[in-house]
Every structure is written in C-alpha cells, then in structure tokens.
Amino acid sequence: MAETQAQTKPTGKEIAKPGGVDTIQALISKHKANIQAALPKNLTINELVRLAATAFQSNPRLLECAPVTLLGAIIKARELDLSISPQARQAALVPYLNKKKNRMEVQFQPMYGGGMALAWRSKLIGPIYAETVYEKDAFDY
C-alpha cells in the first residue's frame, strides 16, 4: 500500500491537464449564474464560450490550462474592451506554467494595439502616428 501511495504522490514535475473544451463548458454550466454576474455588460455566456473556442484554435496549448484562468483572462480582455483575436493585436492569452500551483494557467497580456486603443479611449492624448525618420531629420512633436 505504501508503494501505491508513493507512486501517486506529486513530484512537482507534473502538469495538470484539465481536459479542454468540455471542461470549460462544464465549468460554465456549473457556475453559470456566478459567471454571468461577473461578466461585463458587453459579454454573454454564449460569447464567452465562442471566444474560448476561438482561443483554443489559435493556441492549442490553452487546452492544457486550468479552465478558471482562461475564463478570467477572457473576462479581463472584455472588461477592457480589447480583442483577443491575433489579427487585432490588442491582447493575447498566454499559457504558462505556475510552478507554485504546479499547473498550466492562462495569463491575459495586453499588446501594443491594445495599449494604443486604451490610450485613444482615455482622450488624454492626441493622435498616434508613425513616420520614417532618417539621420539628420528635424521634426517637432
């Protein structure tokens, strides 16, 4: 019996694999009322599921992550009204290993396009544009 316990004892090298899409849908179904209450007004449960499925297609490693962290990252993106679409380049969902919890998690990371979108919305700055600058150019800003 001691041998069986030793075999199942975590070594710190395992990575939890929650099960992907089915696990996300089960988590949403189980906690639908709480999740709906936490969602920003511009996000429905159905859209949350669609965004999760799209995220899985663009980065299959997200399937290895703890589902609650994926939901949290998607909700954070919607709270800031940033797109997680790779084409929009506003925000990314990045899988990483949380060594303290010994599991894969999703981290929300704003990208340069998201930073620019947030800056424009703040109305605290003027227009942002880029121009080619050559050696010895003179310009005002």
Buried (B, 14 or more C-beta within 10 A) or exposed (E): EEEEEEEEEEEEEEEBEBEBBEBBBEBBEEBEEEBEEEBEEEBEBEEBBEBBEBBBEEBEEBBBBBBBBBBBBBBBBBBBBBBBBBEEBBBBBBBEBBEEEBBBBBBBBBBEBBBBBBEEEEEEEEEEEEEEEEEEEEEEE
